[in-house]
Amino acid sequence: MTDVLIEPTARSASDFAPLLDQVRRSGLLRLRRRRYAVMIAGDLLALAGVWAIIQVVGNTWWQLFLTLPLAIFTVRMIFVAHDVGHRQVARTSRVNRIAGYLVGDVLLGLSARWWIDKHSRHHANPNQVGRDPDVGTGALCWTTDQAMGRSRLMTWLGRHQGRLFFPLLMLEALNLHVGSARVARSARELAMLSAHVAAYLGLLLWAMGPGKAVVFLLVHQALVGLHLGCAFAPGHKGMVMPPPGSRWDFLRKQVLTTRNVQGGPATDWFLGGLNYQIEHHLFPGMPRPNLRAARPLVRAHCSDLGLPYAEEPLARSFGITIRHLQHVGRRA
C-alpha cells in the first residue's frame, strides 16, 4: 500500500459524494418490497417443507441427510435477518424492528438487538482491531499481537489456525446462539429466544429419539456455521487492517478493507448477496437485489480515483484468508 492510499488526500472528504449521487439517481437505493416479499415467502415455504419432511421420515438415521437442506434454508433466513437489520426490507423502522424480532429471535433463536449492535460496530470500522468485533481476540488471531501471551493450548491453536479454519467455522452457529443468550436482558427477549428453543427441540424430539435428535442438532448447527463462514469470511479476512489512530475517510475505510467474491446468480443466491461486500459496506441500506447493478458504478468510481477494487473467486478468497491466518500464527 502506498501512502496516498493509506492517508486521506485533500479531496478525499468529497470522493464519496459523486458516487452516492450517481447511485441515488440510478434508483438503486429504493426499497424492493415486492421482491423481498416473494423471496422471503419462498424461503419460508422451503424451510417449513424441510421440517415437514423431517416429521414424515420419522425416527431413522436417514434424517441426517436432511440437515443439509435445513442448514441452507436456515442460513437463507439469517440473510433475511441481516437485511432487516439494515432496514432494506420495510419502509418504517417499526416494521423492520418487529420483523427482526420475528425472524431473528423467534425463528432463528438469535438476538436481533445484540446482532444489530455488533454488526453496526463492524460496519463503522471494518477490520480495525479494537473497534471491529469481527476481528477481536478469540479462538482465531488476526494479528501477531493477539497471538502473543496466550496459553499453551491457544498458542498451538494459533500456530495451526489456518488448517483449522473450516473446522472452527462449524462452531460459529453455536457461538452466535451463546452470544445471544448471554446478552438477553428483557423478559420479552428471553421469552422469544425460549420459544425458539422449545419449538426447535420439540420438533426434533417429536420426529426422532433423543440420541438422534442430539446428533441431528449438532450436524445441523455445524453446517449452518460452515455456510455462514463461507458467506461472511471472504469479505474482509486477509484484507488491509487499518492501524490504530488511522483517520481514513469513509470511502477508503470501506473499500480498502473489503473484498468482493466473483460469480453469477448461483453465487448471489448461495452467499445471500454478501459477495458484493464492497457495495454493501458503502450502501448498507441498499436492498440486496440492487447490489449487482451497483457494482459497475462503484468499480468505475474506484478506478477513476486509483483505488484498488478487490475481487476474487470464492476459492481464492479462502486461500488468501487461510494464508493470512497461517502467517500470523507462525510469526507469533
C-alpha positions in Angstrom: 0.0 0.0 0.0 1.3 3.5 -0.8 1.0 6.5 1.4 -1.5 8.1 -0.9 -3.9 5.1 -0.3 -3.3 4.9 3.4 -3.7 8.6 4.3 -6.7 10.6 3.0 -5.9 13.1 0.3 -7.0 16.7 0.4 -10.0 16.0 -1.8 -10.9 12.6 -0.1 -13.7 14.0 2.0 -15.8 14.6 -1.1 -14.7 11.5 -3.0 -17.8 9.5 -1.9 -20.3 12.3 -2.7 -20.3 11.9 -6.5 -20.8 8.1 -6.2 -23.6 8.5 -3.8 -25.3 11.0 -6.1 -24.9 8.6 -9.0 -26.3 5.7 -7.1 -29.3 7.7 -5.9 -30.1 8.9 -9.4 -30.0 5.3 -10.6 -32.7 4.4 -8.2 -30.6 1.7 -6.5 -31.4 2.9 -3.0 -35.2 2.4 -3.5 -36.8 -0.4 -1.5 -37.7 -3.7 -3.3 -40.6 -4.7 -1.1 -42.4 -6.9 -3.6 -39.1 -8.7 -4.5 -38.4 -9.3 -0.8 -42.0 -10.5 -0.2 -41.6 -13.2 -2.9 -38.1 -14.1 -1.7 -39.0 -14.4 2.0 -42.2 -16.3 1.2 -40.2 -18.8 -0.9 -37.5 -19.3 1.7 -40.1 -19.7 4.5 -42.0 -22.3 2.5 -38.8 -24.2 1.7 -37.8 -24.2 5.4 -41.2 -25.3 6.5 -41.2 -28.0 3.8 -37.9 -29.4 5.1 -39.3 -29.5 8.7 -42.4 -31.3 7.3 -40.3 -33.9 5.6 -38.4 -34.5 8.9 -41.7 -35.2 10.6 -42.8 -37.6 7.8 -39.5 -39.5 7.6 -39.7 -40.3 11.3 -37.2 -42.0 13.7 -34.3 -43.0 11.5 -30.7 -42.1 10.9 -31.6 -41.2 7.3 -32.8 -38.0 8.9 -29.2 -36.8 8.9 -29.3 -36.2 5.1 -31.9 -33.5 5.8 -29.5 -31.5 7.9 -28.0 -30.1 4.6 -31.2 -28.5 3.1 -32.3 -27.5 6.6 -29.0 -25.7 7.1 -29.2 -24.0 3.7 -32.6 -22.6 4.3 -31.8 -21.7 7.9 -29.0 -19.5 6.6 -31.3 -18.1 3.9 -33.4 -16.8 6.8 -30.3 -15.4 8.5 -29.6 -13.5 5.3 -33.2 -12.1 5.6 -32.5 -11.1 9.3 -29.3 -9.4 8.1 -31.2 -7.4 5.5 -33.9 -6.5 8.0 -31.3 -5.3 10.4 -30.0 -2.9 7.7 -33.6 -1.7 7.1 -33.5 -2.9 3.5 -36.9 -4.7 3.6 -39.6 -2.4 5.0 -40.2 1.4 4.9 -40.6 2.1 8.6 -38.1 1.3 11.4 -41.0 -0.1 13.5 -41.8 -2.8 10.8 -38.2 -3.6 10.4 -37.8 -3.9 14.2 -40.8 -6.2 14.5 -39.6 -8.3 11.5 -36.1 -8.5 13.1 -37.6 -9.9 16.3 -39.8 -12.4 14.5 -37.1 -13.7 12.1 -34.1 -13.3 14.4 -35.3 -14.1 17.9 -38.3 -16.4 17.3 -37.5 -18.2 14.0 -33.7 -18.4 14.4 -33.0 -18.1 18.1 -30.6 -15.2 17.5 -31.0 -11.9 19.4 -31.7 -9.2 16.8 -30.8 -6.4 19.3 -27.4 -8.0 20.0 -26.6 -8.7 16.4 -27.5 -5.2 15.2 -25.3 -3.6 17.8 -22.4 -6.0 17.0 -22.8 -5.6 13.2 -23.1 -1.8 13.3 -19.7 -1.6 15.1 -18.3 -3.8 12.3 -19.7 -1.6 9.6 -18.4 1.6 11.3 -14.8 0.4 11.5 -14.3 -2.8 9.4 -11.1 -4.8 10.1 -9.8 -2.3 12.7 -8.6 -4.1 15.8 -10.2 -2.8 19.0 -13.2 -1.3 17.1 -14.4 -4.1 14.9 -15.8 -7.0 17.0 -15.3 -9.4 14.0 -11.5 -9.2 14.4 -11.5 -9.2 18.2 -9.5 -11.7 20.3 -11.0 -15.1 20.3 -10.2 -18.6 19.1 -8.6 -17.1 15.9 -5.9 -14.5 15.9 -6.0 -11.8 13.2 -2.8 -10.0 14.2 0.5 -11.1 15.8 -0.2 -9.0 18.9 -3.4 -11.0 19.5 -1.5 -14.3 19.3 1.1 -13.2 22.0 0.8 -14.2 25.7 -1.8 -16.9 25.3 -2.0 -20.3 27.0 -0.1 -23.2 25.6 -3.3 -24.7 24.1 -4.3 -21.4 22.5 -0.7 -20.9 21.2 -0.9 -24.3 19.5 -4.3 -23.4 18.1 -2.9 -20.1 16.7 0.0 -21.9 15.1 -2.3 -24.2 13.2 -5.3 -21.9 12.8 -5.1 -21.8 9.0 -5.5 -25.5 8.8 -8.3 -25.5 11.4 -10.2 -22.6 9.9 -13.0 -24.7 8.4 -13.5 -27.0 11.4 -13.7 -23.9 13.6 -16.3 -22.4 11.3 -18.5 -25.3 12.3 -18.7 -23.9 15.8 -19.8 -20.4 14.7 -23.6 -21.0 14.8 -23.4 -22.3 18.4 -21.2 -19.3 19.2 -23.8 -17.0 17.9 -26.5 -18.7 20.0 -24.4 -18.5 23.1 -23.7 -14.8 22.5 -27.4 -14.1 22.0 -28.3 -15.9 25.3 -25.6 -14.1 27.3 -26.9 -10.6 26.4 -30.6 -11.3 26.6 -31.9 -9.0 29.3 -35.6 -8.2 28.9 -38.4 -10.7 29.6 -39.7 -10.2 26.1 -36.3 -11.2 24.5 -35.9 -14.1 26.8 -39.4 -15.3 26.0 -38.8 -15.1 22.3 -35.5 -17.0 22.5 -37.0 -19.6 24.8 -39.9 -20.1 22.3 -37.4 -20.8 19.6 -35.5 -23.4 21.7 -38.7 -25.1 22.8 -40.1 -25.3 19.2 -36.7 -26.4 17.7 -36.1 -29.2 20.3 -39.8 -30.1 20.3 -39.9 -30.7 16.6 -36.7 -32.8 16.7 -37.9 -34.9 19.7 -41.3 -35.4 18.1 -39.7 -36.8 14.9 -36.9 -38.9 16.4 -35.4 -40.2 19.7 -33.2 -38.1 22.0 -29.9 -39.6 20.8 -30.7 -39.0 17.1 -32.0 -35.5 18.0 -28.7 -34.5 19.6 -26.7 -35.8 16.6 -29.1 -34.0 14.2 -28.8 -30.8 16.2 -25.0 -30.9 16.2 -24.7 -31.6 12.5 -27.3 -29.0 11.6 -25.6 -26.3 13.6 -22.2 -27.2 12.3 -23.4 -26.9 8.7 -25.1 -23.6 9.5 -21.8 -22.3 10.9 -19.9 -23.5 7.9 -22.3 -21.9 5.4 -22.2 -18.6 7.4 -18.4 -18.7 7.3 -18.5 -19.1 3.6 -20.7 -16.0 3.3 -19.0 -13.7 5.8 -15.3 -14.6 6.0 -14.3 -13.8 2.3 -15.4 -10.2 2.6 -12.7 -8.9 4.9 -10.3 -11.6 6.1 -6.8 -11.2 4.7 -7.6 -7.6 3.7 -5.9 -4.4 4.9 -6.3 -3.8 8.6 -6.2 0.0 9.5 -3.6 0.8 12.1 -4.6 2.3 15.4 -5.3 6.0 15.2 -5.8 5.9 11.4 -8.1 8.6 10.0 -9.2 7.2 6.7 -12.2 8.8 5.0 -15.4 6.7 4.6 -14.8 5.6 1.0 -11.3 4.3 1.7 -12.2 2.8 5.0 -14.8 0.7 3.4 -13.2 -0.2 0.0 -9.6 -0.9 1.1 -10.7 -3.3 3.9 -13.3 -5.2 1.8 -13.3 -7.8 -0.9 -16.0 -9.0 -3.3 -16.5 -12.5 -4.4 -16.8 -13.1 -8.2 -19.7 -15.2 -9.5 -23.1 -15.3 -11.1 -26.6 -15.7 -9.9 -25.8 -19.0 -8.1 -23.1 -17.3 -6.1 -25.5 -14.4 -5.3 -28.1 -16.9 -4.0 -25.6 -19.0 -2.0 -23.9 -16.1 -0.4 -27.1 -14.0 0.1 -25.7 -11.0 -1.8 -22.8 -10.7 0.6 -20.5 -11.5 -2.3 -21.0 -7.7 -3.1 -19.4 -6.8 0.2 -17.8 -3.5 -1.1 -21.2 -2.2 -2.4 -22.9 -3.4 0.8 -20.4 -1.6 3.0 -20.7 1.6 1.0 -24.5 1.5 0.9 -25.7 -0.7 3.8 -29.3 0.2 3.3 -29.3 -0.8 -0.4 -31.6 -3.7 -1.0 -29.8 -7.0 -1.7 -31.3 -7.3 -5.3 -29.7 -4.0 -6.3 -26.1 -4.7 -5.3 -25.2 -6.4 -8.6 -26.3 -3.3 -10.5 -24.3 -1.0 -8.2 -21.1 -3.0 -8.7 -20.0 -1.4 -12.1 -20.7 2.1 -10.8 -18.6 1.5 -7.7 -15.8 -0.2 -9.6 -15.6 2.6 -12.2 -15.5 5.2 -9.4 -12.7 3.4 -7.7 -10.8 3.2 -10.9 -11.1 6.9 -11.5 -9.7 7.6 -8.1 -6.9 5.0 -8.4 -8.3 2.9 -5.5 -7.8 -0.9 -5.6 -11.1 -2.8 -6.0 -10.5 -6.2 -4.6 -12.5 -9.0 -6.2 -11.6 -12.7 -6.2 -13.3 -16.1 -6.8 -14.6 -17.8 -3.7 -11.8 -20.5 -3.5 -9.1 -17.9 -3.9 -10.7 -15.7 -1.3 -10.5 -18.6 1.2 -6.9 -19.2 0.1 -6.0 -15.6 1.0 -7.8 -15.9 4.3 -6.1 -19.2 5.3 -2.6 -17.9 4.3 -3.1 -14.8 6.4 -4.1 -16.8 9.4 -1.2 -19.2 9.0 1.2 -16.3 8.6 0.0 -14.6 11.8 0.1 -17.9 13.8 3.6 -18.8 12.6 5.0 -15.3 13.3 3.7 -15.4 16.9 
